[in-house]
């Protein structure tokens, strides 16, 4: 282990250097604290023994400047009689421990051994966290720069308790990102909880979130624990948060502001420590403007926003997704599933308005109908506005031209079905209104 001694007393520097060198430490000693600071920042030390009182730069100032400039070694302060208060102050600033002068050799060695053990544990934890991050990344397809940036953001946010809002079109993988955030967080040892706010009737949703007491309403024959209590100390995904009724928005806001919940029918509040992750395919900014979503709740949820781009905007991810989904289907069906080059090119050329979920469903359908597990273009059906047979038989058109024509047909059909209402047409196609406008402009409609 590399160790730096910083002390203005030559005799102490020499005696400590001899002692610690005999114990196997790689020792360097410096009497000038400014020079020692420069050495500590330029070189890599594991431990630093630093005197509290030195001319020109005190031990506390040394510690502060070293930390502010990125120094990571453990610091052990040394203080003469009467300097213990300063040493304790240094520990408050981040020093690991302190030694009172004069000290015995065994005291020094014991303190250093404890510091070494802590460093080994810290290194082990860092290694495990890095391994966890690598495993988490393997669950999220992120070949595109956009998804790599999202994973980097998730990794930076995960250790904190800030509320996260995950946005993106239906099927892009919002829950996958939410689960990755939980697995990277200190709460990963506890189960991850999720609820779809749009899938539960309003009269039951409050009880699902906050619980109820016996007799709170007809049918409440026993106390019930809500998700907020179950997720205490863990993470809770509120999926489709834009569907949350306004009355419940008020109660959720209070839970976020006060860190406490009250069961339906109860008179007592209970403190909870829950990391909230909200997700939505809706445009909450627009919903706030139109009064469908509370602005104060939006601000509480939108502390950190993770916006997942649609699959068509990250084509680099499609090929790898095809490979990973095919492997899962092989395991699920118990037989090998492979794609012909024609089938792969067809999938790569399609715009995937339903995103990853649509890709997964199309592949599963193709694998099931394939007689021998080999999926060709003729097995790929269900792509919106087109049929695989049409695409493969149009020898006078390129694949790109055929897909473009099919996309235009789908847009025209959706507009006709919606009576020209673009918002309804976007809903039929499963895309955002903004994406619909972009596609209409692209096709001159």
GIMO-V266253 format. One line per field, one symbol per residue. ss: DSSP state (H for helix, E for strand, - for the rest). phi: phi as a letter, one per 30 degrees, with the letter a starting at -180 (. if undefined). burial: + if it has 16 or more other C-alpha atoms within 10 Angstrom, else -. A space follows every 50 residues. Layout:
# GIMO-V266253
ss = ???
phi = ???
burial = ???
This chain:
# GIMO-V266253
ss = -EEEEE---HHHHHHHHHHHHH---EEEEE--HHHHHHHHHH----EEEE E-------HHHHHHHHHH-----EEEEEE----HHHHHHHHH----EEEE ----HHHHHHHHHHHHHHHHHHHHHHHHHHHHHHHHHHH-----HHHHHH HHHHHHHH-----EEEE------HHHHHHHHHHH-------EEEEE---- -HHHHHHHHHEE-----------EE-HHHH----EEEEE-HHH--HHHHH HHHHHHHH-EE--E-----EE---EEEEEE---HHHHHH-----HHHHHH H--EEEE---HHH--HHHHHHHHHHHHHHHHHH----EE-HHHHHHHHH- ----HHHHHHHHHHHHHHH----EE-HHH--------HHHHHH-----HH HHHHHHHHHHHHHHHHH----HHHHHHHH---HHHHHHHHHH---
phi = .dbccbadcdddddddddeddddjddcbbbccddddddddddccccbbcb ddcbdjaddddeddddddcjdcddccdcbdejcddddddddddkddabcc ddbddddddddddddddddddddddddddddddddddddcdbddeddddd dddedddedccedbccblddjdjdddddddddddcdcddcddcbbcdccc eedcdddddciaceidadjddadbddddddceibcbccdhdddddeeddd ddeddddcibbbddiccccbdbbbdcbcbacddddddddcidbddddedd dddbccccddddcbdddddddedddddddddddibdcbcddddddddddd dhdcidddeddddddddddddciccceddcbjddiabeddddcdddcddd dddddddddddddddddciidddddddddibdddddddddddcic
burial = --++++++----+--++--+------+++++-++-++--++---++++++ ++++---+++-+++-++---+-+++++++----+-+++-++--+++++++ -------+---+--++--+---------+---+--++--++++--++--+ +--++-++--+++++++++++++++-+++++++++-++---+++++++-- -+--+++++++++--+-------++++++++++++++++++++++---+- +++-++---+++++-------+++++++++++-+---+---+++--++-+ ++-+++++++++---+++--++--++--++------+++---++-+++++ ++++++-+++-+++-++--+--++++++++--++++++--++------+- -++++++++++++++--+---+++++--+++++--+---------
